[in-house]
Amino acid sequence: MKRSIMAYCQGKQGAVKEYPFGPEPEVYKVGGKMFAFIYEGEGDTFRINLKCDPVIAGNLREQLESVKPGYHMNKKHWNTVIVDGSLSLTEIHDMIDHSYSLVVSKLPRSQRDLLQE
């Protein structure tokens, strides 16, 4: 599942994968801004930090055991998703899409226009 999620992040329009902290974590950016941060968890799990609207973030944390406040991030705007098989790939993709859209919406218009070409 990890490779699939990494490929999905990499496939977003204008996405760039970087390793600013060494061989891990994998950081995905658009327009120089981070939208996903993937790192190892405990055992066979891994985690992904994703930007999220604060209201939606709170709802997800209440409803889903595997969604926590963002680890080492602004907890109001970021969630940590524990990828342990409890969420479907579609649910994770939806959260990635939301994160990506939030980041793109804050980019300067000139950068947003380039992404839509």
N, C-alpha and C positions, 0 to 999 in steps of 0.2 A: 504494500500500500504506500510505503514511503516514496518509492520511485515514481509511482503514479502521481502523488501529490506534488513532488518536485517538478515533474514534467508539466503538470497543470500550471503551476506558478510560472515556470519558464516560458510557457506558451502564451501568457497574457501579452497583449500588444505593448511593445516597448519595455518589457521586463528584462532586467539584468540580474544575474546571480553574482554575488560577491562574497568574499570571505574576509571581512574587515578585522576579525578577531582571531585569525589563525585557521586551521583546517575545519573547525566547527565554531560556531553555527553557520549554516547557509542562510544568507540574507538575500531576499528578493526585493528589488527596488524598481520604481518607475519614476522617471523624471528626477532621479537622485534621491527620492524619498522611499523609505521602507514600507512595504505592505505585508511582508511575511518573513518570519524568522524561525527557522527549523533547527531543532537540536535534540540530542538524545535524552530519553527519559530513563526510568528505572526498568530493569528487565528488558522485555522485548518491545517496550513502548517508546514512542518519541513524542515530542511536543512541538506545537507550532503556535507562535504568537501572531495574532491578527488584530488589526485595527477594527474598531467597532463603534457604532453610534452608542453613546452612553445608555440610552433607554433600552435599546436592543441588547446591549451587553448585560445589563442587569437581568433582563428576562431570560436570556440564555443561561446565565449562571444559576438562576433559580430552578430552571426546568431540566438542565442537563448536568449530571454529576461530573462529566469529563470537561466541562468548561469552567475555568477558574479566572480570577483576576490576573491580568498580565504580569508574568514573572519578569522582574527587573525593568518594567515598563510603567507608563502612566496608567494606573489601574482603572481610571475613569474611561479611558479611550482604547484600552487594549485588553484582549482576552488571551489566555493560554488554553489551547485545546489539547487535551491529552488523547493521543491517537492510540487507542487500545482495543479497537474493534467494536466499541459500543456505539459509535456513530457511523452512518453509512458514508460512502465516498461522495454521494450527492450532497449530503448535509455539509461535509467539509468543503466541497467545491463552492457551495452557496456562501459559506463564511469567507472563503478566499475572494470570491467575486465582490462581496460587500466591502471587504478591506481594500481591495484594489480600486473600487469605485470611489470610496471615500478619499483615498490618496489622490487619485486623478482629479477629482472635483476641486481639490485645493491647489492644483498646479496652475501656473500662469496660463492665460488663454492661449498664448502662442504654443506652449507645450501640449496643451489639450488638443489643439487643432492638428498638430503633427501626428498625434496618436490616432486620430479619426480618419486619416488619409488612407 
